[in-house]
Amino acid sequence: MNKEKLSGALWGSLCADAYALGAHWVYDVKEIENASLDLEAFNNPMTTYHANKRAGDFTHYGDQTLWLLESISNEKKFDADKFSKLWKENMKQYDGYVDGASKATLEGLENGLAVNVCGSSSRDLSAAGRVAPLIYFYADDKDALFEAIKLQTNFTHRNESVEESALFFAELTLAMVEGVDLNSAITTISTRYSTTLQKWVEHAKQSVLLPTAIAIADFGQSCSVNVGFLGVIHLLLKYQNNYVQALKENVLSGGDSAARGMIVGMVLGAKNENQIPKTFKNGLTNFDKINSLC
């Protein structure tokens, strides 16, 4: 498997999360437009959700992805129990935003629940956006990869649609690593999944001619998988040859841009790793740590 493209998927996802930090969870697109964000770089957060963060940092999605990368690197594999212990230690002293899914998972672990049943019932897309480290390490063993994705996703989000989305976007990323055409890959891979997911894909395809902010407003800007999935497919199809433009349009569309962005960045980073600006990678607060873990 092409290691450069796999690296592109990992860096593409993490850079996209950091890029989204500035306007994350701002739903008013006019407010974002008037904020004078530097769309060629990372920005300080506009909201109090990420009050302790600064430009180059991750949202809580990216931080948890980094913890996953760290756990895999330490253990030389994905060990769900070891990861859950690292996650718990980090979350108990975390100064970033702790969302509802994380609170419920932490409570489950504190109550002695096993890693496969401690997760929340959250439908948030974010858990599907954390899979890049698993793809990076398990690309040559699909069975092991898909099993790891299921465990990682259900650890915090015990929801069939979130799990299915995580698996779908992992397959799509691998197809990009293998050089498959994006349009045909989305269509072909979707046939292996539920009719609900296939309808999401078809709905998103019909939006490609719309301005992105309008399309995502029509879908919904929220964290929920049933709207976030549509936004991701729209962005991938509309900006499939322009990683940076995809990230810009995603952020300017407001809402949960970090969850959408991590998946878009992962897929497009795998499609063309050279489109990820070096300034984005070097601008990450955790650049050296990520480099060493890889």
Rosetta silent file (secondary structure, phi, psi, omega in degrees, C-alpha in Angstrom):
SEQUENCE: MNKEKLSGALWGSLCADAYALGAHWVYDVKEIENASLDLEAFNNPMTTYHANKRAGDFTHYGDQTLWLLESISNEKKFDADKFSKLWKENMKQYDGYVDGASKATLEGLENGLAVNVCGSSSRDLSAAGRVAPLIYFYADDKDALFEAIKLQTNFTHRNESVEESALFFAELTLAMVEGVDLNSAITTISTRYSTTLQKWVEHAKQSVLLPTAIAIADFGQSCSVNVGFLGVIHLLLKYQNNYVQALKENVLSGGDSAARGMIVGMVLGAKNENQIPKTFKNGLTNFDKINSLC
SCORE:     score description
SCORE:     0.000 S_00000001
   1 L     0.000  139.355 -176.884    0.000    0.000    0.000 S_00000001
   2 L   -65.546  108.523 -175.578    1.267    3.460   -0.921 S_00000001
   3 H   -69.000  -31.139  178.397    2.670    4.862    2.329 S_00000001
   4 H   -65.320  -41.225  178.798    2.814    8.421    1.026 S_00000001
   5 H   -69.812  -36.460  175.899   -0.908    8.394    0.277 S_00000001
   6 H   -64.517  -39.786  175.409   -1.644    6.821    3.651 S_00000001
   7 H   -62.897  -37.952  177.148    0.409    9.562    5.239 S_00000001
   8 H   -61.510  -38.233  177.859   -1.642   12.039    3.219 S_00000001
   9 H   -63.461  -42.605 -178.418   -4.827   10.625    4.704 S_00000001
  10 H   -68.163  -53.858 -179.946   -3.505   11.035    8.242 S_00000001
  11 H   -65.149  -36.696  179.932   -2.049   14.519    7.849 S_00000001
  12 H   -62.037  -38.184  179.206   -4.987   15.580    5.692 S_00000001
  13 H   -70.674  -47.065 -177.609   -7.443   14.685    8.417 S_00000001
  14 H   -67.467  -40.924  177.566   -5.530   16.288   11.278 S_00000001
  15 H   -63.143  -36.685 -179.900   -4.785   19.489    9.339 S_00000001
  16 H   -65.493  -37.401  177.822   -8.470   19.758    8.451 S_00000001
  17 H   -65.096  -47.003  178.882   -9.453   19.593   12.109 S_00000001
  18 H   -62.554  -36.966  179.434   -6.987   22.332   13.062 S_00000001
  19 H   -65.168  -35.231 -177.519   -8.166   24.417   10.111 S_00000001
  20 H   -78.098  -17.096 -174.410  -11.786   24.124   11.288 S_00000001
  21 H   -51.980  -43.290 -173.821  -10.998   25.173   14.878 S_00000001
  22 H   -54.782  -45.792 -176.144  -11.367   28.892   14.180 S_00000001
  23 H  -111.648   13.284 -176.274  -15.038   28.820   13.168 S_00000001
  24 L   -60.038  131.856  179.348  -16.064   25.491   14.669 S_00000001
  25 L    65.739   21.649  165.390  -19.659   25.473   15.914 S_00000001
  26 L   -95.189  118.834 -173.788  -20.417   28.926   14.584 S_00000001
  27 L   -95.121  -17.746 -179.849  -23.685   28.401   12.728 S_00000001
  28 L   -86.206  106.904 -176.189  -24.196   31.914   11.367 S_00000001
  29 H   -65.193  -29.627  177.136  -22.333   31.978    8.047 S_00000001
  30 H   -66.269  -38.637  177.217  -22.487   35.769    7.943 S_00000001
  31 H   -61.878  -39.699  178.270  -20.712   35.895   11.285 S_00000001
  32 H   -66.218  -45.443 -179.994  -17.965   33.674    9.865 S_00000001
  33 H   -59.734  -36.486 -176.295  -17.663   35.800    6.730 S_00000001
  34 L   -87.353    1.178 -174.225  -17.356   38.976    8.824 S_00000001
  35 L   -84.243   -5.241 -179.588  -14.812   37.521   11.246 S_00000001
  36 L    57.171   41.194  175.163  -11.802   38.297    9.041 S_00000001
  37 L   -67.086  146.644  172.769  -10.453   34.776    9.362 S_00000001
  38 L   -85.597  102.477 -174.996   -7.213   34.051    7.520 S_00000001
  39 L   -77.397    0.962  175.559   -8.427   31.351    5.161 S_00000001
  40 L  -102.301    6.357 -174.719   -4.866   30.488    4.162 S_00000001
  41 L  -153.339 -178.582  175.214   -3.889   29.529    7.714 S_00000001
  42 L   -83.464  155.540 -176.135   -5.107   28.321   11.093 S_00000001
  43 L  -133.491  154.228  171.652   -7.070   30.679   13.331 S_00000001
  44 L   -65.296  150.126 -177.696   -7.854   31.193   16.999 S_00000001
  45 L   -68.044  142.678  178.345  -11.328   29.908   17.933 S_00000001
  46 L   -83.973  -22.874 -174.070  -14.293   32.258   17.649 S_00000001
  47 L  -108.294  165.531  178.129  -16.382   30.500   20.303 S_00000001
  48 H   -79.769   -9.377  177.245  -15.986   29.785   24.011 S_00000001
  49 H   -57.983  -34.713 -177.605  -16.326   26.049   23.362 S_00000001
  50 H  -117.040   43.342 -172.378  -12.603   26.019   22.606 S_00000001
  51 L   -58.736  -30.194 -177.493  -11.583   28.832   24.939 S_00000001
  52 L   -91.271    5.527 -177.445   -8.275   27.194   25.901 S_00000001
  53 L   -99.326  156.994  176.480   -7.231   26.540   22.303 S_00000001
  54 L  -135.064  164.613 -179.386   -5.079   28.598   19.958 S_00000001
  55 L   -50.983  130.285 -177.887   -4.367   28.568   16.229 S_00000001
  56 L   101.085  -16.643  176.273   -2.647   25.300   15.314 S_00000001
  57 L   -79.107  169.546  174.290   -4.351   23.314   18.080 S_00000001
  58 L   -97.516  158.864  164.349   -6.943   20.604   17.494 S_00000001
  59 L   -73.436  179.903  177.191  -10.578   20.535   18.472 S_00000001
  60 H   -64.467  -22.273  174.745  -11.541   17.745   20.879 S_00000001
  61 H   -68.127  -49.429 -179.415  -12.051   15.549   17.796 S_00000001
  62 H   -64.837  -37.626  178.548   -8.472   15.991   16.663 S_00000001
  63 H   -61.373  -43.097  179.677   -7.116   15.536   20.170 S_00000001
  64 H   -68.227  -31.746  174.939   -8.846   12.175   20.508 S_00000001
  65 H   -66.250  -39.845  177.391   -7.504   11.175   17.101 S_00000001
  66 H   -64.602  -39.011  177.052   -4.009   12.064   18.289 S_00000001
  67 H   -63.447  -38.121  177.558   -4.519    9.919   21.406 S_00000001
  68 H   -64.072  -44.842  177.602   -5.535    7.046   19.149 S_00000001
  69 H   -59.707  -41.901  179.923   -2.409    7.522   17.042 S_00000001
  70 H   -64.094  -42.993  179.697   -0.315    7.587   20.200 S_00000001
  71 H   -63.966  -45.471  179.157   -1.871    4.393   21.535 S_00000001
  72 H   -62.132  -42.787 -179.787   -1.379    2.514   18.260 S_00000001
  73 H   -63.923  -41.091 -179.452    2.222    3.713   18.034 S_00000001
  74 H   -66.308  -42.016 -173.980    2.953    2.666   21.631 S_00000001
  75 H   -93.211   -9.477 -175.795    1.391   -0.777   21.313 S_00000001
  76 L    63.525   19.329  176.644    2.330   -1.370   17.647 S_00000001
  77 L  -171.846  171.771  173.783   -1.329   -2.259   17.139 S_00000001
  78 L   -90.615  113.083  176.429   -4.800   -1.122   18.140 S_00000001
  79 L  -113.283  108.561 -173.289   -5.507   -2.480   21.606 S_00000001
  80 H   -59.761  -39.090 -179.500   -8.974   -1.298   22.639 S_00000001
  81 H   -68.279  -43.441  178.750   -8.343   -1.783   26.346 S_00000001
  82 H   -65.245  -40.867  178.780   -5.017    0.041   26.295 S_00000001
  83 H   -63.393  -41.729 -178.827   -6.522    2.829   24.222 S_00000001
  84 H   -62.937  -34.859  178.547   -9.456    3.183   26.599 S_00000001
  85 H   -69.107  -43.162  177.644   -7.071    3.578   29.544 S_00000001
  86 H   -64.207  -44.420  179.206   -5.041    6.250   27.729 S_00000001
  87 H   -59.067  -45.961 -178.632   -8.247    7.985   26.615 S_00000001
  88 H   -62.912  -45.289  179.281   -9.630    7.934   30.169 S_00000001
  89 H   -60.211  -45.526 -179.535   -6.424    9.337   31.684 S_00000001
  90 H   -67.662  -41.057 -176.422   -6.300   12.132   29.123 S_00000001
  91 H   -68.605  -33.568 -178.077  -10.005   12.929   29.328 S_00000001
  92 H   -66.581  -23.886  179.096  -10.021   13.190   33.117 S_00000001
  93 L  -117.370   18.321 -174.300   -7.521   16.061   32.939 S_00000001
  94 L   -73.949  133.188  178.812   -8.571   17.476   29.573 S_00000001
  95 L  -104.237    8.599  173.874   -8.854   21.253   29.342 S_00000001
  96 L   -92.353 -169.900 -178.238  -10.593   21.215   25.969 S_00000001
  97 L   -74.789  131.720  177.124  -14.290   20.782   25.293 S_00000001
  98 L  -107.748  107.106 -175.736  -15.807   17.578   26.699 S_00000001
  99 L   -80.659  175.391 -176.255  -18.873   16.730   24.636 S_00000001
 100 H   -60.913  -39.220  179.850  -21.851   14.633   25.675 S_00000001
 101 H   -63.542  -40.650  179.728  -20.533   11.446   24.080 S_00000001
 102 H   -68.212  -40.472  178.802  -17.241   11.766   25.958 S_00000001
 103 H   -62.168  -44.459 -179.750  -18.984   12.452   29.270 S_00000001
 104 H   -65.538  -40.354  178.832  -21.196    9.390   28.867 S_00000001
 105 H   -65.999  -43.660  178.556  -18.225    7.206   27.880 S_00000001
 106 H   -61.876  -40.734  177.732  -16.142    8.441   30.786 S_00000001
 107 H   -63.409  -41.677  178.425  -19.016    7.726   33.153 S_00000001
 108 H   -61.875  -42.637  178.037  -19.336    4.223   31.728 S_00000001
 109 H   -65.222  -40.478  179.139  -15.633    3.543   32.249 S_00000001
 110 H   -63.685  -29.542  179.556  -15.788    4.926   35.785 S_00000001
 111 L   -87.594    6.138  175.080  -18.661    2.524   36.475 S_00000001
 112 L    85.288   12.639  179.015  -16.553   -0.419   35.318 S_00000001
 113 L   -72.107  146.421  179.945  -18.206   -1.009   31.956 S_00000001
 114 L   -69.905  160.897 -174.555  -16.140   -2.831   29.330 S_00000001
 115 L   -62.325  -24.548 -177.601  -14.713   -0.943   26.374 S_00000001
 116 L   -88.954   -2.788 -179.582  -17.274   -2.450   23.984 S_00000001
 117 L  -133.719    4.820 -175.608  -20.316   -1.297   25.990 S_00000001
 118 L   -85.156  -11.724 -172.586  -19.200    1.920   27.724 S_00000001
 119 L   -72.532  165.092  178.625  -19.990    4.246   24.821 S_00000001
 120 E   -80.195  176.772  174.590  -22.811    6.722   24.436 S_00000001
 121 L   -98.693   18.078 -175.178  -25.762    6.442   22.071 S_00000001
 122 L   -59.339  142.371  176.541  -24.625    9.607   20.264 S_00000001
 123 L  -100.796   13.009 -177.804  -25.334    9.973   16.538 S_00000001
 124 E   -64.570  139.120  179.402  -22.550   12.525   16.051 S_00000001
 125 H   -66.995  -20.964 -169.503  -20.469   12.100   12.896 S_00000001
 126 H   -53.119  -37.349 -178.283  -17.262   12.932   14.787 S_00000001
 127 H   -63.083  -30.290  177.759  -16.434    9.334   15.731 S_00000001
 128 H   -72.980  -16.009 -179.727  -16.316    8.434   12.035 S_00000001
 129 H   -88.507   -1.932 -175.768  -13.714   11.159   11.563 S_00000001
 130 H   -96.802    9.938 -167.915  -11.179    9.618   13.940 S_00000001
 131 L   -87.244   -6.673 -175.146  -10.266    6.600   11.809 S_00000001
 132 H   -56.052  -42.259  178.325   -7.227    7.952    9.926 S_00000001
 133 H   -62.089  -34.173  178.361   -4.643    6.475   12.366 S_00000001
 134 H   -68.017  -41.975  177.678   -6.264    3.048   12.008 S_00000001
 135 H   -62.685  -41.892 -178.275   -6.158    3.260    8.208 S_00000001
 136 H   -58.823  -39.627 -175.471   -2.527    4.376    8.360 S_00000001
 137 H   -92.858  -24.563 -172.686   -1.492    1.307   10.372 S_00000001
 138 H  -117.301   17.918 -175.203   -3.911   -1.362    9.078 S_00000001
 139 L   -58.164  -29.074 -177.139   -4.259   -0.540    5.381 S_00000001
 140 L   -88.952    0.915 -179.497   -2.812   -3.912    4.355 S_00000001
 141 L  -137.899   86.699 -174.090   -5.209   -5.938    6.518 S_00000001
 142 H   -61.466  -38.366 -179.683   -8.808   -4.944    5.826 S_00000001
 143 H   -61.458  -46.825  178.984  -10.312   -7.453    8.247 S_00000001
 144 H   -65.685  -38.442  179.598   -8.215   -6.137   11.113 S_00000001
 145 H   -61.998  -49.925 -176.599   -8.872   -2.561   10.011 S_00000001
 146 H   -66.090  -35.967  177.083  -12.655   -2.917    9.936 S_00000001
 147 H   -65.594  -42.681  178.624  -12.705   -4.683   13.291 S_00000001
 148 H   -64.210  -39.987  178.932  -10.573   -1.928   14.808 S_00000001
 149 H   -62.953  -42.757  178.563  -12.817    0.752   13.294 S_00000001
 150 H   -61.101  -45.364 -179.830  -15.903   -0.867   14.802 S_00000001
 151 H   -64.880  -44.680 -178.277  -14.289   -1.041   18.244 S_00000001
 152 H   -64.882  -42.272 -177.599  -12.937    2.509   18.083 S_00000001
 153 H   -67.844  -47.878 -177.590  -16.210    3.990   16.879 S_00000001
 154 H   -71.843  -15.551  176.777  -18.428    2.131   19.327 S_00000001
 155 H   -55.879  -40.643  179.379  -16.110    2.985   22.188 S_00000001
 156 H  -115.593  -21.659 -174.966  -17.724    6.432   22.357 S_00000001
 157 E  -133.192   95.149 -179.595  -20.605    6.228   19.842 S_00000001
 158 L   -89.555   78.276 -176.614  -22.704    3.060   19.922 S_00000001
 159 L  -143.804  129.842 -174.645  -24.768    3.861   16.861 S_00000001
 160 H   -62.508  -39.470 -178.036  -25.148    1.781   13.707 S_00000001
 161 H   -68.786  -35.720  177.509  -25.179    4.749   11.316 S_00000001
 162 H   -67.702  -45.057  178.220  -22.003    6.206   12.810 S_00000001
 163 H   -60.929  -46.019 -179.246  -20.246    2.838   12.604 S_00000001
 164 H   -61.715  -40.768  178.970  -21.437    2.299    9.032 S_00000001
 165 H   -64.437  -40.787  178.462  -20.252    5.777    8.033 S_00000001
 166 H   -61.228  -43.069  179.394  -16.840    5.156    9.574 S_00000001
 167 H   -67.152  -42.823  179.576  -16.471    1.932    7.600 S_00000001
 168 H   -59.785  -49.003 -176.760  -17.707    3.544    4.372 S_00000001
 169 H   -71.636  -25.537  173.641  -15.278    6.455    4.566 S_00000001
 170 H   -67.890  -44.423  177.149  -12.427    4.107    5.465 S_00000001
 171 H   -61.640  -40.737 -179.744  -13.148    2.067    2.336 S_00000001
 172 H   -64.828  -39.665  177.722  -13.333    5.248    0.301 S_00000001
 173 H   -63.449  -43.659  178.123   -9.987    6.404    1.662 S_00000001
 174 H   -62.510  -37.283  177.408   -8.379    3.084    0.766 S_00000001
 175 H   -62.432  -37.842  177.933   -9.813    3.394   -2.743 S_00000001
 176 H   -68.014  -37.782  176.938   -8.114    6.794   -3.052 S_00000001
 177 H   -60.994  -35.744 -178.648   -4.833    5.274   -1.870 S_00000001
 178 L   -84.614   -1.939  175.983   -5.229    2.689   -4.633 S_00000001
 179 L    84.367   19.555  179.332   -5.891    5.388   -7.247 S_00000001
 180 L   -75.708  146.677  175.717   -9.571    4.646   -7.921 S_00000001
 181 L   -61.163  133.088 -174.310  -11.722    7.411   -9.414 S_00000001
 182 H   -62.481  -47.469 -177.682  -13.542    9.189   -6.579 S_00000001
 183 H   -58.249  -49.221 -178.441  -16.961    9.399   -8.241 S_00000001
 184 H   -68.749  -33.752  179.479  -17.071    5.730   -9.168 S_00000001
 185 H   -64.683  -43.377  179.159  -15.640    4.691   -5.794 S_00000001
 186 H   -59.612  -45.990 -178.957  -18.391    6.506   -3.881 S_00000001
 187 H   -65.638  -49.001 -176.385  -21.070    4.830   -5.987 S_00000001
 188 H   -64.819  -46.665 -177.372  -19.564    1.350   -5.945 S_00000001
 189 H   -65.813  -36.471 -177.858  -18.699    1.276   -2.258 S_00000001
 190 H   -62.095  -26.966 -178.920  -22.123    2.595   -1.224 S_00000001
 191 L   -67.300  -14.993  179.356  -23.809   -0.472   -2.768 S_00000001
 192 L   -90.113    2.924 -176.988  -22.228   -2.578   -0.029 S_00000001
 193 L  -119.779 -176.313 -172.816  -23.999   -0.611    2.667 S_00000001
 194 L   -64.096  161.172  177.048  -27.547    0.031    3.859 S_00000001
 195 H   -64.544  -30.271  177.625  -30.270    1.559    1.713 S_00000001
 196 H   -62.380  -47.669  179.179  -30.245    4.520    4.107 S_00000001
 197 H   -64.186  -39.981  178.717  -26.596    5.252    3.362 S_00000001
 198 H   -62.062  -37.747  177.410  -27.183    4.784   -0.362 S_00000001
 199 H   -66.982  -38.188  176.790  -30.005    7.350   -0.221 S_00000001
 200 H   -59.428  -45.514 -179.642  -27.685    9.787    1.586 S_00000001
 201 H   -60.520  -47.529 -178.298  -25.146    9.400   -1.211 S_00000001
 202 H   -64.169  -39.557  177.968  -27.739    9.958   -3.936 S_00000001
 203 H   -61.943  -45.351 -178.802  -29.161   12.991   -2.133 S_00000001
 204 H   -65.342  -37.601  179.669  -25.710   14.526   -1.764 S_00000001
 205 H   -57.859  -36.205 -176.385  -24.862   13.902   -5.428 S_00000001
 206 L   -72.352   -9.024 -175.542  -27.814   16.052   -6.474 S_00000001
 207 L   -96.507   -4.259 -168.177  -26.399   19.021   -4.555 S_00000001
 208 L   -60.586  -30.382 -179.221  -23.080   19.384   -6.356 S_00000001
 209 L   -81.002  -10.842  178.712  -24.200   22.287   -8.548 S_00000001
 210 L   -80.219  150.789  169.164  -25.400   24.267   -5.531 S_00000001
 211 L   -58.241  142.378 -172.467  -23.137   26.688   -3.646 S_00000001
 212 H   -60.514  -43.472 -179.208  -21.711   24.742   -0.742 S_00000001
 213 H   -60.019  -36.266  178.605  -23.064   26.959    2.040 S_00000001
 214 H   -71.392  -43.669  179.485  -26.568   26.584    0.603 S_00000001
 215 H   -59.977  -47.249 -177.745  -26.240   22.816    0.183 S_00000001
 216 H   -69.953  -33.602  174.353  -25.001   22.302    3.735 S_00000001
 217 H   -63.264  -39.595  177.980  -27.669   24.642    5.099 S_00000001
 218 H   -66.388  -41.901  178.760  -30.262   22.518    3.292 S_00000001
 219 H   -66.470  -44.483 -170.959  -28.791   19.285    4.660 S_00000001
 220 L   121.661  137.160 -176.110  -28.272   20.724    8.145 S_00000001
 221 L   -93.225    0.331 -168.956  -25.112   22.068    9.766 S_00000001
 222 L   -75.251 -179.895 -177.255  -25.343   20.001   12.938 S_00000001
 223 L   -77.505  -16.109 -171.497  -23.155   17.233   14.338 S_00000001
 224 E   -63.152  141.476 -175.369  -25.618   14.461   13.491 S_00000001
 225 H   -61.144  -34.425 -174.868  -24.420   11.743   11.121 S_00000001
 226 H   -70.518  -19.820  174.741  -27.492   11.923    8.888 S_00000001
 227 H  -104.294  -36.757  179.353  -26.703   15.522    7.891 S_00000001
 228 H   -63.290  -38.641  178.556  -22.920   15.553    8.281 S_00000001
 229 H   -57.462  -44.968 -179.596  -22.541   12.579    5.935 S_00000001
 230 H   -61.595  -42.762  179.202  -24.344   14.481    3.180 S_00000001
 231 H   -61.869  -39.532  179.292  -22.086   17.495    3.638 S_00000001
 232 H   -63.126  -47.864 -179.339  -18.986   15.341    3.362 S_00000001
 233 H   -62.280  -42.618  176.975  -20.100   13.715    0.110 S_00000001
 234 H   -56.267  -50.707 -178.014  -21.008   17.121   -1.351 S_00000001
 235 H   -62.464  -41.177 -179.261  -17.595   18.562   -0.485 S_00000001
 236 H   -63.529  -45.093 -177.371  -15.728   15.531   -1.816 S_00000001
 237 H   -71.877  -37.821 -174.523  -17.511   15.552   -5.151 S_00000001
 238 H   -77.734  -32.028 -174.878  -17.445   19.322   -5.652 S_00000001
 239 L  -125.981   35.667 -171.291  -13.808   19.929   -4.652 S_00000001
 240 L   -63.524  -18.629  179.302  -12.235   16.552   -5.255 S_00000001
 241 L  -111.175   17.180 -177.785   -9.138   18.060   -6.875 S_00000001
 242 L  -146.588   87.068 -178.083   -8.661   20.941   -4.465 S_00000001
 243 H   -54.136  -48.837 -175.375   -7.957   20.012   -0.839 S_00000001
 244 H   -66.357  -42.934  179.956   -7.591   23.613    0.374 S_00000001
 245 H   -64.298  -37.398  177.199  -10.740   24.875   -1.329 S_00000001
 246 H   -60.108  -43.231  179.299  -12.724   21.986    0.141 S_00000001
 247 H   -66.528  -40.035  178.910  -11.566   22.987    3.630 S_00000001
 248 H   -61.835  -51.384 -176.989  -12.361   26.654    3.012 S_00000001
 249 H   -64.590  -34.277  177.364  -15.869   26.004    1.753 S_00000001
 250 H   -62.556  -48.807 -179.076  -16.490   23.580    4.597 S_00000001
 251 H   -64.794  -42.297 -178.591  -15.526   26.150    7.237 S_00000001
 252 H   -68.021  -13.050  178.825  -17.476   28.950    5.563 S_00000001
 253 L   -88.044   -8.813  171.805  -20.587   26.748    5.681 S_00000001
 254 L    75.684 -179.934  178.620  -20.612   26.772    9.489 S_00000001
 255 L    76.224 -142.238 -177.552  -21.786   24.309   12.101 S_00000001
 256 L   -84.092   67.161 -177.753  -19.824   21.155   12.839 S_00000001
 257 H   -69.550  -23.229 -179.173  -17.137   21.868   10.272 S_00000001
 258 H   -69.657  -44.983  179.705  -14.515   19.911   12.224 S_00000001
 259 H   -63.570  -47.579  177.359  -16.299   16.554   11.914 S_00000001
 260 H   -61.014  -45.044 -174.494  -16.996   17.083    8.208 S_00000001
 261 H   -62.824  -39.555 -178.048  -13.504   18.442    7.639 S_00000001
 262 H   -60.980  -37.959 -179.481  -11.647   15.536    9.200 S_00000001
 263 H   -75.728  -44.108  177.547  -13.278   13.087    6.808 S_00000001
 264 H   -59.608  -45.029 -179.874  -12.962   15.325    3.754 S_00000001
 265 H   -63.168  -37.154  179.156   -9.312   15.981    4.617 S_00000001
 266 H   -65.418  -48.001 -176.984   -8.634   12.275    5.080 S_00000001
 267 H   -68.171  -47.321 -178.496  -10.137   11.240    1.746 S_00000001
 268 H   -72.950  -28.534  174.374   -8.657   14.090   -0.305 S_00000001
 269 H   -65.519  -35.955  176.559   -5.317   13.782    1.476 S_00000001
 270 H   -73.188  -33.985 -179.490   -5.193   10.171    0.345 S_00000001
 271 H   -66.917  -42.429  179.373   -6.270   11.133   -3.160 S_00000001
 272 L  -151.535   90.376 -175.983   -3.476   13.666   -3.559 S_00000001
 273 H   -63.151  -22.410 -177.854   -1.143   14.060   -0.596 S_00000001
 274 H   -74.971  -11.608  179.342    0.783   16.815   -2.374 S_00000001
 275 H   -82.526   -9.378  178.332   -2.167   19.190   -2.122 S_00000001
 276 L   -79.160  116.245 -177.437   -1.802   19.497    1.661 S_00000001
 277 L   -61.057  137.429  176.623    0.156   22.741    2.216 S_00000001
 278 H   -61.286  -30.242  178.883    3.419   22.334    4.097 S_00000001
 279 H   -65.232  -29.966  176.344    2.447   25.441    6.032 S_00000001
 280 H   -67.919  -50.814 -179.952   -0.571   23.547    7.373 S_00000001
 281 H   -58.841  -51.123 -176.816    1.523   20.616    8.582 S_00000001
 282 H   -66.170  -22.669 -178.944    4.243   22.840   10.041 S_00000001
 283 H   -82.233   -7.375  178.797    1.616   25.049   11.643 S_00000001
 284 L   -71.031  132.530  177.381    0.229   22.236   13.774 S_00000001
 285 L   -57.022  -36.503 -176.343    1.021   22.626   17.460 S_00000001
 286 L   -99.791   24.630 -176.846    1.618   18.871   17.622 S_00000001
 287 H   -54.513  -51.480 -176.644    3.605   18.596   14.385 S_00000001
 288 H   -62.776  -39.051 -179.627    6.735   17.123   16.024 S_00000001
 289 H   -66.611  -44.293  179.072    4.745   14.672   18.111 S_00000001
 290 H   -62.042  -44.448  179.833    2.747   13.416   15.129 S_00000001
 291 H   -58.099  -42.961 -177.834    5.919   13.067   13.089 S_00000001
 292 H   -71.242  -35.569 -179.666    7.574   10.972   15.789 S_00000001
 293 H   -68.846  -30.179 -179.849    4.525    8.761   16.275 S_00000001
 294 L   -79.052    0.000    0.000    4.399    7.975   12.561 S_00000001
